[in-house]
Amino acid sequence: MLNGQSDGMERSYSWLRVGLTAIIALTFFTISPPSFGAEQPLKVVTTIKPIHSILSNLLIGSRAPELLIQGEDLPYNYKLTSLQKNTIKESDLVVWIGPELEDFMEKPLSKLNSNTTVFTLLDQVELKVLPSRWDSKLRDPFIWLDSRNMLILTDELTRLLIRLDPASTTLYEKNRKQLLYRLAGLDRQLEYGYRGMQSGIGMSYYDTLQYFEQSYALKLHGSVARSPLHPMGGLSLLESRAKLDSGDFNCLLTEQQIKPTDLALLLDKAKDQLKGELNISKLDSFGANIPAGNDHYFKLMEINTATIKGCLQR
């Protein structure tokens, strides 16, 4: 009888232990986060579409990067919204060009705490960063118009993403490999496209093409103005009009942000004398008219290259 009672009590205690274990396990999973043990994907923010495109490719399969300057907006005199300032504050990584182009970012970046990493492209010694042709103390910000810079940047951003999120190393390395393949193909396409090309003589309105000129052996003969933030000076206007009036030039590359009145001022005499022999083509150096996303950078370079070549054709 005692043995029977003992066996029954043992079975009762066994069921009790099983029940308690189940209750503890249920309680544990109830109070623990559903993604217990898994890290949240990085919150990455960047300023302009070309850099956003590179990051979008590297972050395929993870959280997409946030783009601050959207649509047809440009960095010149850009103003952040309160929501955008909060997005920057809550980010893990901010990638921007630098103060020469995006001075609107300096104040919000100065208020960030140590939880956010700031990656300033113009500060990266691995990239080819050229001095401004208008002020040697400043840096030319249009680094993305050299696809070789983007090859290097892909490696640098991959290393940074892995350091911040080592659990996703395999993903970043896979995306890096695919992106490098596409960028290398684009670079070859651009290089062979300009090799041996008998071009005309061109001028750019804004000085955006220094990197492109150096990379693909393109020679433009001057720029009218530095940027929309630096109005066309009287001396520059006179010199540029004289060049166009000479009849030697057959190409003027403009940008979408140029005021029609400024362009008319430059071309007033030249139009009468050249009788339509001057090609006027519009660049889109920021890709403002190209949708943001993985393909943006490739379309930007292909469209602008075709614009330059078409303008220079005699």
JOBELMO-V511773 format. One line per field, one symbol per residue. burial: 1 if it has 24 or more other ideal C-beta (glycine too) atoms within 12 Angstrom, else 0. A space follows every 10 residues. Layout:
burial=???
This chain:
burial=0000000000 0000000000 0000000000 0000000000 1111111111 1111111111 0110111111 0011110101 0001001110 1111111101 1111100110 0100011111 1101001111 0111000011 1111111111 1111111101 1001100100 1100110011 0110011001 0011000011 1111111111 1110110101 1111111100 0100011001 1011000011 1111111100 0110111001 0001000111 1111111111 0111111111 1111101110 1100
